Amino acid sequence: MEERVYTINLRREILEKPRWERSKHAVRAVREFLKRHMKSDKIKIDNSITQAIWTRGATKPLNKIRIKAEKDDEGVVTARLFESSEES
């Protein structure tokens, strides 16, 4: 099992989109980032990432998000929100 922590800069992706669709495109940008960096087409995004992006509504998503991605033996990538309290 492969495990990585990424800080994704969403600001680059969302500034090009219409204001009312920015959070939706930010979630898509996370998925595309994981496809590119983890080299897998099977991506599962945890609900905690979606909730974190949508906390400020559809027009003002987070500029950066820190996630933890795990790739299992079948090539399925599971991503969830990284919290610093998990470090052990």
Backbone as CSV, one residue per row, in Angstrom:
resi,resn,N_x,N_y,N_z,CA_x,CA_y,CA_z,C_x,C_y,C_z
1,MET,0.837,-1.176,0.000,0.000,0.000,0.000,0.884,1.242,0.000
2,GLU,0.593,2.141,-0.894,1.343,3.376,-1.025,0.549,4.518,-0.410
3,GLU,1.210,5.362,0.373,0.539,6.430,1.099,1.310,7.733,0.901
4,ARG,0.600,8.794,0.529,1.231,10.099,0.307,0.358,11.216,0.845
5,VAL,1.010,12.321,1.197,0.307,13.520,1.647,0.600,14.625,0.638
6,TYR,-0.453,15.266,0.142,-0.322,16.325,-0.851,-0.972,17.608,-0.342
7,THR,-0.389,18.736,-0.697,-1.032,20.032,-0.544,-1.363,20.507,-1.952
8,ILE,-2.645,20.613,-2.237,-3.098,20.952,-3.589,-3.481,22.420,-3.639
9,ASN,-2.912,23.135,-4.591,-3.238,24.537,-4.800,-4.435,24.617,-5.744
10,LEU,-5.595,24.937,-5.203,-6.826,24.981,-5.999,-7.054,26.346,-6.634
11,ARG,-6.368,27.348,-6.163,-6.589,28.703,-6.646,-6.357,28.815,-8.151
12,ARG,-5.313,28.150,-8.643,-5.015,28.168,-10.079,-6.185,27.649,-10.904
13,GLU,-6.818,26.612,-10.400,-7.901,25.962,-11.148,-9.193,26.768,-11.118
14,ILE,-9.491,27.378,-9.981,-10.816,27.985,-9.829,-10.910,29.399,-10.367
15,LEU,-9.799,30.106,-10.527,-9.877,31.481,-11.005,-10.350,31.575,-12.447
16,GLU,-10.172,30.515,-13.209,-10.579,30.511,-14.611,-12.062,30.195,-14.795
17,LYS,-12.732,29.758,-13.744,-14.116,29.296,-13.839,-15.093,30.399,-13.412
18,PRO,-16.352,30.279,-13.845,-17.358,31.231,-13.386,-17.510,31.170,-11.859
19,ARG,-17.822,32.277,-11.253,-17.859,32.381,-9.794,-18.805,31.368,-9.158
20,TRP,-19.966,31.129,-9.752,-20.968,30.249,-9.137,-20.643,28.761,-9.281
21,GLU,-19.602,28.413,-10.028,-19.252,27.016,-10.227,-17.880,26.661,-9.652
22,ARG,-17.291,27.499,-8.865,-15.910,27.301,-8.450,-15.713,26.107,-7.521
23,SER,-16.599,25.881,-6.575,-16.428,24.751,-5.664,-16.582,23.425,-6.406
24,LYS,-17.511,23.383,-7.335,-17.712,22.170,-8.126,-16.451,21.834,-8.918
25,HIS,-15.831,22.833,-9.502,-14.619,22.614,-10.272,-13.418,22.317,-9.374
26,ALA,-13.441,22.814,-8.148,-12.355,22.511,-7.216,-12.343,21.027,-6.864
27,VAL,-13.512,20.433,-6.681,-13.591,18.996,-6.396,-13.080,18.201,-7.604
28,ARG,-13.441,18.637,-8.788,-12.948,17.973,-9.997,-11.433,18.112,-10.125
29,ALA,-10.901,19.263,-9.721,-9.453,19.497,-9.798,-8.705,18.562,-8.857
30,VAL,-9.287,18.265,-7.692,-8.672,17.316,-6.768,-8.598,15.946,-7.411
31,ARG,-9.665,15.541,-8.052,-9.702,14.239,-8.725,-8.661,14.173,-9.850
32,GLU,-8.557,15.211,-10.658,-7.581,15.238,-11.748,-6.150,15.246,-11.210
33,PHE,-5.909,15.973,-10.126,-4.588,15.996,-9.503,-4.183,14.599,-9.064
34,LEU,-5.113,13.885,-8.433,-4.810,12.535,-7.955,-4.597,11.562,-9.110
35,LYS,-5.350,11.715,-10.184,-5.140,10.864,-11.355,-3.727,11.042,-11.900
36,ARG,-3.295,12.289,-11.958,-1.991,12.595,-12.531,-0.838,12.143,-11.620
37,HIS,-0.961,12.372,-10.330,0.150,12.109,-9.429,0.194,10.684,-8.881
38,MET,-0.951,10.038,-8.759,-0.965,8.662,-8.248,-1.026,7.633,-9.378
39,LYS,-1.182,8.105,-10.609,-1.191,7.249,-11.804,-2.229,6.128,-11.725
40,SER,-3.472,6.546,-11.504,-4.575,5.601,-11.454,-5.852,6.303,-11.904
41,ASP,-6.740,5.561,-12.557,-8.021,6.121,-12.984,-9.122,5.876,-11.968
42,LYS,-8.872,5.014,-11.001,-9.878,4.680,-9.991,-9.627,5.522,-8.745
43,ILE,-10.397,6.609,-8.604,-10.206,7.561,-7.511,-11.472,7.603,-6.663
44,LYS,-11.319,7.467,-5.348,-12.430,7.617,-4.414,-12.094,8.782,-3.480
45,ILE,-12.937,9.817,-3.526,-12.726,10.997,-2.692,-13.665,10.917,-1.509
46,ASP,-13.094,11.041,-0.320,-13.877,10.988,0.910,-14.760,12.227,1.022
47,ASN,-15.859,12.082,1.726,-16.802,13.184,1.905,-16.180,14.347,2.669
48,SER,-15.176,14.099,3.488,-14.550,15.172,4.267,-13.867,16.194,3.358
49,ILE,-13.319,15.760,2.233,-12.694,16.689,1.290,-13.748,17.578,0.654
50,THR,-14.839,16.979,0.228,-15.916,17.737,-0.390,-16.506,18.752,0.582
51,GLN,-16.723,18.344,1.816,-17.270,19.261,2.816,-16.314,20.401,3.110
52,ALA,-15.019,20.129,3.157,-14.042,21.179,3.416,-14.026,22.208,2.295
53,ILE,-14.130,21.751,1.047,-14.126,22.676,-0.089,-15.398,23.521,-0.100
54,TRP,-16.534,22.913,0.235,-17.820,23.599,0.173,-18.173,24.376,1.443
55,THR,-17.295,24.451,2.441,-17.640,25.139,3.700,-18.005,26.602,3.485
56,ARG,-17.371,27.252,2.537,-17.647,28.675,2.302,-18.572,28.902,1.109
57,GLY,-19.240,27.853,0.674,-20.226,27.986,-0.391,-19.653,27.688,-1.765
58,ALA,-20.493,27.907,-2.778,-20.126,27.561,-4.143,-19.173,28.577,-4.763
59,THR,-19.173,29.808,-4.267,-18.397,30.854,-4.932,-17.008,31.070,-4.343
60,LYS,-16.769,30.628,-3.107,-15.473,30.894,-2.473,-14.876,29.624,-1.858
61,PRO,-14.435,28.688,-2.670,-13.828,27.475,-2.110,-12.452,27.774,-1.517
62,LEU,-11.902,26.790,-0.824,-10.577,26.935,-0.240,-9.536,27.126,-1.339
63,ASN,-8.488,27.898,-1.026,-7.412,28.095,-1.994,-6.444,26.925,-2.010
64,LYS,-6.215,26.332,-0.845,-5.330,25.170,-0.736,-5.996,24.133,0.145
65,ILE,-5.699,22.872,-0.120,-6.237,21.795,0.708,-5.152,20.736,0.856
66,ARG,-5.069,20.168,2.036,-4.072,19.136,2.314,-4.796,17.802,2.455
67,ILE,-4.385,16.831,1.644,-5.060,15.543,1.640,-4.051,14.412,1.827
68,LYS,-4.581,13.273,2.224,-3.785,12.055,2.353,-4.365,11.042,1.382
69,ALA,-3.527,10.527,0.477,-3.976,9.588,-0.542,-3.304,8.237,-0.317
70,GLU,-4.108,7.185,-0.403,-3.608,5.824,-0.235,-3.986,5.011,-1.467
71,LYS,-3.003,4.305,-2.008,-3.231,3.474,-3.183,-3.054,2.016,-2.776
72,ASP,-4.114,1.222,-2.994,-4.031,-0.189,-2.604,-3.465,-1.027,-3.749
73,ASP,-3.434,-2.333,-3.553,-2.802,-3.237,-4.518,-3.546,-3.329,-5.851
74,GLU,-4.864,-3.070,-5.841,-5.636,-3.109,-7.081,-5.545,-1.812,-7.876
75,GLY,-4.905,-0.791,-7.328,-4.773,0.487,-8.013,-5.852,1.485,-7.678
76,VAL,-6.663,1.214,-6.671,-7.720,2.134,-6.257,-7.128,3.143,-5.270
77,VAL,-7.301,4.429,-5.569,-6.781,5.497,-4.721,-7.918,6.032,-3.866
78,THR,-7.709,6.035,-2.547,-8.681,6.593,-1.607,-8.071,7.838,-0.982
79,ALA,-8.759,8.963,-1.113,-8.249,10.227,-0.595,-9.149,10.722,0.520
80,ARG,-8.510,11.255,1.574,-9.269,11.871,2.663,-8.521,13.083,3.155
81,LEU,-9.201,13.898,3.932,-8.614,15.116,4.457,-7.505,14.779,5.441
82,PHE,-6.376,15.465,5.320,-5.252,15.237,6.215,-5.406,16.134,7.429
83,GLU,-5.288,15.541,8.593,-5.323,16.310,9.835,-4.025,16.082,10.559
84,SER,-3.432,17.138,11.067,-2.118,17.036,11.694,-2.155,16.222,12.981
85,SER,-3.335,16.047,13.586,-3.438,15.261,14.816,-3.254,13.766,14.562
86,GLU,-3.329,13.337,13.283,-3.180,11.930,12.945,-1.733,11.475,12.961
87,GLU,-0.794,12.429,12.971,0.623,12.060,12.936,0.984,11.286,14.182
88,SER,1.468,10.055,13.994,1.881,9.257,15.129,3.183,8.540,14.875
